[in-house]
C-alpha cells in the first residue's frame, strides 16, 4: 500500500518527505527520478545527526532506542503492569 501513495505523489509532482525503516520500500523506489534517498551520517557507527545523500543499508532504530533505555524487556514489563 505504501508504494501506491509514493507513486501517486511522485506522478503528481507533490513534494513529499517520507521516512521509513522498510528497506524493501526504499529499494522499490530506487532509480525513480523524483525520489532522493537520504540517511543519517554515521561516524564509526555512531550517528552524527547530519543528513546526507544515499540509502541506508541497515536500520539503527533499535540500537538507538536501546541506548536511550527503551528495551524490549522494559516495554514488556510496562505492558504486564498495565494488565
C-alpha positions as CSV (number, residue, x, y, z in Angstrom):
1,X,0.0,0.0,0.0
2,X,2.8,2.4,0.9
3,X,4.3,2.2,-2.6
4,X,1.0,3.3,-4.2
5,X,1.0,6.5,-2.2
6,X,4.6,7.2,-3.0
7,X,4.0,6.6,-6.7
8,X,0.9,8.8,-6.7
9,X,2.7,11.7,-5.0
10,X,5.5,11.2,-7.5
11,X,3.2,11.3,-10.5
12,X,1.5,14.4,-9.2
13,X,4.9,16.1,-8.6
14,X,3.9,16.7,-5.0
15,X,6.9,17.4,-2.7
16,X,6.8,14.6,-0.1
17,X,9.1,13.7,2.8
18,X,8.9,10.1,3.7
19,X,10.9,8.3,6.4
20,X,10.9,4.5,6.7
21,X,12.7,1.6,8.2
22,X,11.2,-0.6,5.5
23,X,14.3,-1.2,3.3
24,X,12.1,-3.1,0.8
25,X,10.2,0.1,0.1
26,X,13.4,2.1,-0.3
27,X,14.6,-0.5,-2.8
28,X,11.4,-0.4,-4.8
29,X,11.7,3.4,-5.5
30,X,15.5,3.2,-6.2
31,X,16.1,5.0,-9.5
32,X,12.8,7.0,-9.6
33,X,13.8,10.4,-10.8
34,X,11.5,12.1,-8.3
35,X,13.0,10.2,-5.3
36,X,16.1,11.2,-3.4
37,X,17.4,8.9,-0.7
38,X,18.8,10.5,2.4
39,X,20.2,9.0,5.6
40,X,21.8,9.9,8.9
41,X,25.5,10.2,8.6
42,X,27.5,7.8,10.8
43,X,30.9,8.3,12.4
44,X,32.3,4.9,13.5
45,X,28.8,3.5,13.8
46,X,27.6,6.5,15.9
47,X,25.0,8.9,14.3
48,X,26.2,12.4,13.8
49,X,22.6,13.5,13.2
50,X,23.7,15.1,9.9
51,X,21.5,14.2,6.9
52,X,23.5,13.1,3.8
53,X,22.6,11.6,0.5
54,X,22.3,7.8,0.0
55,X,20.1,4.9,1.0
56,X,20.8,3.4,4.4
57,X,21.7,-0.2,4.2
58,X,20.5,-1.0,7.7
59,X,18.3,0.5,10.4
60,X,19.8,1.8,13.7
61,X,16.4,2.5,15.2
62,X,16.5,-0.5,17.7
63,X,20.1,0.2,18.9
64,X,19.3,3.9,19.2
65,X,16.1,3.1,21.3
66,X,18.0,0.7,23.5
67,X,20.8,3.3,24.1
68,X,18.0,5.6,25.4
69,X,16.8,2.9,27.7
70,X,13.8,1.7,25.6
71,X,14.4,-2.0,25.5
72,X,12.1,-4.9,24.6
73,X,12.2,-6.1,28.2
74,X,11.3,-2.7,29.5
75,X,8.3,-2.5,27.2
76,X,7.1,-5.9,28.1
77,X,7.4,-5.1,31.8
78,X,5.3,-2.0,31.3
79,X,2.6,-4.0,29.4
80,X,2.5,-6.5,32.2
81,X,2.0,-3.8,34.8
82,X,-0.9,-2.3,32.8
83,X,-2.8,-5.6,32.6
